[in-house]
Amino acid sequence: QVQLVESGGGLVQPGGSLRLSCAASGSICSINTMSWYRQAPGKERELVATSTSGGNTDVVMSVKGRFTTSRGNAKNTVYLQMNSLKLEDTAIYYCKIWCWNGMAYWGNGTLVTVSS
């Protein structure tokens, strides 16, 4: 069983920055893709950023230029650097991994609140 633990969420003012971390542990599979999703109150969960085992990364248009994602040296950790945060970035942020064996796992999420 793979466990994913997100950390780094909190309360930040508009224009501020946060760095989220997600670490996989347990019976870690061979990880292909690690992604960040978010779910704002009353909204559907949406993809925010993705990083592949090959080193490719991408973020959705709504956060392009503000958010970046990267993998840790151990390859079982992924980060989401969030700069110039806006009120609409308030959400629970989730980490998700896809393994090469086809299995996928979610973390429990970390809350990011952007408020003045």
N, C-alpha and C positions, 0 to 999 in steps of 0.2 A: 504494500500500500504506500502510495506517495502522499506526503503531506506538503502543503504549500502554506507558508506563513508570510503575510504582508506586514510591513511596518512603515512608519514614517509619516502617517497621516496626522492631521491636526487642524488647528484653527490658524488661518493666515489672513492678512489684510489684502485687499485688491492690489495687484502689482507685486506681491511678494512671491517667494519661491518655496518649494518643498521638494524633497527627494524621497520617493517611495522605493522600498526594496521588497523583493520577493525571493524567498529561499526555499528550495525544494529539499526535502529530507525523507528518510525512510527507505523503502525499497525503490530507490531512484531508478527509473527507466532510462533508456538512451533518449535524451530529449531532442526533439526536432525544433519546434517553434515555442517561443515563450511570448505571451501577449498580455497586454493590459486592457481591461474593459472598465467601464464605469456605468453606474446607474444613479441618475438623479431622482429626487422624489417625484413620484407620479409619472416617471418616464421608463421607457424600455432600456434594457442594458445595451450599451453600444461599445463597439471596438474603438480603442484609442490608439494603441501602438503595438507593433509586432517586431520581433527579432527572430531571425532564423539561425540555425546552427551554422549556416554558411557565412554568417556575418552581415547579412542584409538586414536593414531596419527600415521601418516606415511608420509614419503617424498619419492620422486622418487630417483632412483639410482644416477642420475647426481648431486644431491645436498646432498646426504646422508653424514653425518659427518660434514656438513657445515651449513645446515639450520635445524631449528626446528620450530614446530608450537605448539601453546598452546592456550587454551581458557581463557578468563578473568573470574573473579569471578562471574560476572553478567551473564555469559553464552551467552550474545549477542555480545561479542567482541572476536575477534580472532587475534592472533599475528603471525608474521613470523620473527623469528630471523635469520638473514643472516650473517654468518661469513666467513672469508677467501674468500671474493668475487673475482670473476674472470671476465675478460672482457666479456666472453660469458654469464654472468648473466645479462647483459644489456637488459632491456625489460620493457614493461609496465606490472605491476603486478596487477592482478584483484582478488577480493574477490568474492566468490560465496557461497550462502547458499541454502540448501534444507530443506524445512519444512516437518513436518510429514504429512501435508495435500497434499503433492505432488507438491507444488509450489516451484519454484526455482527463485532466484534473483541474479543479478550481480551488482557489484559496477562499478564506472566509471574508476577505475584504478589509479595507481600512478606510475610515471616513476622512474625507477632506472637506473642510468648511471654509469658504472664502467669504469673509464678512468684515465690514468696517465697524 
